[in-house]
Amino acid sequence: MTSPEVYMQRALELAQLGQGRVSPNPMVGCVIVHGGKIIGEGWHQQFGGPHAEVNAIHSVDDKSLLSESTVYVTLEPCSHFGKTPPCADLLLEHRVKRVIVCNKDTHSLVAGKGIEKLRAAGVEVTVGVKGEKGLHLNKRFFHVVEKERPYIILKWAETADGFVAKENYDSKWISNEYSRQLVHKWRGEEDGILVGRNTAAHDNPQLDVREWTGKNPVRIVIDRFLKLSERLHIMDGKQPTIIYNVLKHEEHPNLTLMRIDEQGFLWHLLKDLHKRGIHSLFVEGGAHTLQSFINEGLWEEIRIFKSPKQFNKGIKAPHFHGNLLHTENVMGDNLYTYKRPEI
């Protein structure tokens, strides 16, 4: 007999397919099993679209089997009306026999209410199957619910002798083309991407996913005194862009100048991003901006590419203390992933 963990693993794999497409919602997968056989499966495919349970039930050819089926879902079925009707009600409508849940939804709109509704109607509910994997999958969602600020990933590339740029701020190209393509994949997985004024001015980055397939993140730039040239890529209006400053607020097509207080600048920035539904932030530089986030303790992950190249002098890489999670060789570049110690 196949164990519940196997079916939940499949549901988690399905949920992962929604990465970069469903935020600020969590990624959710659903598998429906009857007589030891999967008869339906689905996942939350895009924000505002049908939830995983809806897609899974829709995929079942013989709906009469649902009343004798077990539903495996990676997150507690919702019990409230949002952009779609409650999934708990849908499961009750089809009189499903058993529901196995990976994680309880900690959002205040759900927070156990879906599980309670199912149990009150006589449905057998089990919670916690592959729970740790579910928490990792939706680490951004659970973090935002708890902290009320985006999940922050810092990323940079540095030379073998510890520099992120030359003295003239030139940093092209420390990492190789395979590492850069991986970075474009990462960009598509996050809601926003942030750089400081020096990086925007000297590198003139596009901050998109042109070397991968996915949605472009919201571009976020720190330019306190609005000194950046209007000829830069970040001003081209091709994707939503927010420039945080201390001078003025203006709205233009795909460009927002957002004034915030200098005192507690980064905290105000993150609070505003949270209000805008930006639940994950990918910070790409430069060294001063990255160090500012580190000094404030505002990071969850750090990803560093270490290249065999050497500059001998230049702008030093940020310094930090973290727990090494993972190392990987990317065609000659060494990738190191760290998490913040108290996480």
N, C-alpha and C positions, 0 to 999 in steps of 0.2 A: 504493500500500500504506500502510495506517495505521501511524503510528510507535508504538513502545512508550510514548512519553511521553503520547500521547493516552489510551491505555487506563489508564495509571497515574494520570493526572489524574482519570479517572472513579472509580478506586478511592479516591483521596483525597477526592473529593466524597462518596462513600458513607460513608467513615470518619467524616467530620465529623458525620453524622447521629447518631452515638453520643455527642456532646458532652453532658456533664452527666449521663449515664446509666451509663457504664461504669467510672468511677473506682472503685478505684485502678488498674484495668487501662488500657492505652493504647487509643486509638481506632484501629480497623483496618477497612479495606475490602478487598474482593476481587472481581476480575473474571476470568471465564474466557472465553478466546477460541479459536474453532475456525474455520479457513479464513477468517480476517479478519472474523468475525462474533462478537459477544458472545452466548454461549449460557447464561451464568449469572453472577449477581452477588449479593453479600451484604455485610453489615457486622456488626460486634459491636454488638448492640443494647442489652444491659444486662448489668451485672456479674453473673457467675454463669451467664449464658446461653451458648448456642452461640457459638463464635468465627466470625469472618468467613468463613473457608474452609469451615466446616461449612454455613453458610447458603447460600454460593455454590454448593457442590456439590449441595445439596438442591434448588436452583432449576433445575438442569439436567434437562431432560426426558429426553434420551437419554444415559444414563450411559456408553454404549459409546464416545461421542465423546471422553471425558475422556483416554483413552490417547494421543490425537493433538492434545491441546489445550495451550495456554499459560495458566498461572495467574499473574495479576498480583496481588500482595498488598503492602500498604503497610508491613508489618512482618514480619520473619523468622518463619516458622511455628514454633510452640512444639514442643519435643521432650520435654516432661515432663508427667506427670499432675498436674493441679491440680483445679479444679472441673470440668474437662472433659478428655477424652483428648487426647493430642498431635495437633496438626494435621499435623505432618510425616508421621506414620504414616498419617493419612487420605489424604493426597496419594499416598503410596506404594501404598496399598491400591488406589487407582483408576489406578495406573500412569501418572500424568500425565507428559507428555513434557518440559515446560520450566516453570520457575518464575522469574518476574522479581520481585525484591524491591526496595522503595523504601529501607528502612532495616534495618540489622542491629539486633537487639534487644540492648541493653546490659545487661539484667538478668542477674544471675549465674546464674539458673536456665536461661537460654537461651544468651546470649552466643556465638552462632555454632554451637551444637550442632545446631540445626534445619537450618541450611545444610549442615553437614558430613554429617548423616544422609542428606539428599537426594542430595548429590553422591556419597556412598559407594554409593548404590543405582543410580547411573547417570543421575540426573536432571540436566539442564543447568540451572544456576542462575546468574542475573545479579543483581548487587546494586548499588544506587546510582542507579537511574532516578528522577529528580525527588527526589533525596535531601534537598536543602535544604528543599523544601516539606514533606516528611515530618517533618523535624526540627522545623519551625515548628508543624506540626499537633499533634505530641505533645511540645511544649516542657515541659509540666508533668511528664509521665512521665519524660522523659530527665533533667530537672533533679533530680527526687527520687532517681532512681537514683544520680546523681553526688554530690548534696549531702546526701542523707538528711535533708532538711527540706522543708516545703511550698514550692511556687512562690507567691510573694507579689505581689499586685497592690494598690497603694494608690490610693484614689480619694477625691476631694473636689470640692466646688463652691465657687467663690469669686467675689466681686463684682469689678466692673471696677477698684475701688480696692484689691483685695487682701485682703479680709476673708472668713473662713469662717463667722463668726457675729457677732451683736451682743454688746455687753458683758454682757448677761444670758444668754449662751449660745444665744439664739434664732437658729436657722439656717433656718427655714421661711419662704418657700421661695426660695432663691437661684436655683436652676435651674428651667427650665420643665417642664411636664408631659411633654413628649416626651423630654427628657433623663432624667427620673425613670423613665419606662417602660423606657428603654434600660438603666438601672441594674438594674431588676428582671430583665431578660433576662440581664445579666451575672451576677447572683446565682445564677441557675439553672445557670450553667456552671461554678461552683466548688463545692468540697466544704464549705468553711467560710466564715463571715462574722464579722468581729471588730469590736467597738467598745470604747471605754474607758468608765469609770464615768460621766464627765460627760455623754457623749452618751446613754448609756442612761438617765440620770436626767432630763435636760432635754428630750430629744427623744422619749423613750419609744417607740423604734422597734420595729416588729414583725420586721424583718429577714427577710422572706419574699419570695415572688415573686408576690404577689397581682395585680400588674398585667401578668403574663406567664404563659405556660404552661411548667411545668417543675417539677423537684423543689426543695423548700426546702433551703438549705444548713444545716449544723449551726451554731447560733448560739454565738458565743464572746465572752465578756465579761471584761475585766480589771477586777476589783473587789478590790483587794489586802486591804482590811479589812472586806469584806462589809457595806458600808453601804447597798446598794441596797434599795429598798422591794420587798416581796413582791407589791405591787399592779401592778408594771410588766409590760408585755407579755412581756418576756423570761422572766418567771416563770410564764407561763400553761400550760406543759406541752404546747403544741401542736406543738412540734418539738424535736428533741434540742438541748440547751443545755448548755454547759460554762462555769462561772464560775471563772476562775483567781484564786487568792488566796494569802495567806501564813499563814492561820490554821488551816484544817481541811479534811478530806476527808469528803464525804458523798455518798451516792447516793440519788436520788429518781427517780420516774417521769419520764423525759425531761429530767432535770436532774441534773447532776453538779457538786458543789463540789470543785474540784481544788486541793489545796495544793501549792505549789512554792516553792522558795527565792527570797528576794529578790535574792540575789547571782546575776546572770545570768538575771534573771526571764524576759526574752523568749526567750532561748535554751532555757531549760527548757520554756517553753510550746510552742515549735516542736518540740522533741524529743518531747514528749508527744503532740502532734497527729500527728506522723509515725507513732508507735506505734499510734495509733488509725486509721490508714489515711486521714487527711485530707491529701491531696497538693496541694491548692491552697487558698490563703487570700485572701479579699477583705477588705481593711481599709478601713472606711468612716469612721473618725474616733474621737474628735475630733482637734483640732489637736495636742494634747500627745501623744496616742498615735501619730499619724502621724509626728510629728517624732522620737519615740523609735525607731521602725522605721528611719527615714532615718538617724539618728545612728549606729545599729548596722550600717548597710549591709545591712539585711534587707529588700530589695525587688528585684523583677525588672522590674516595670512601674509607672508612675504614670499615672493617667488624671485629668485636670482639666477640669471644666466652668467656663468663664469667662463670667459673666453680664453683661449690660449694666447691671444694677442697681448702686447704690452705697450703702454704709452710712456713709461718712465717718469712722467710728470703730468699734472692736470688736476681735475676736480675729483676729490676723493669720494668713494662710495659712502653711503650713509652707514652709521654704526647703530647696532641694536643688540638686544638679547632675546633669543627665541629658542624654541624647541624644534630641532630638526625632525621633520616628518618623513621626507622622501628625497632621494637623489636619483638622477637619471641622466644618461648621456644622450644628448641630442646632436648626433652627427659631429661630435667634436667639442661642442659646448656642454658644460656640466650644469644641469639644472638642480637647484636646491630649493626645497619648499619648507618653510618654517611656520609654526603657529605661535601666537602669543602665549607666554608661559601660564597665565592664570586661566586660560580657556580650557 
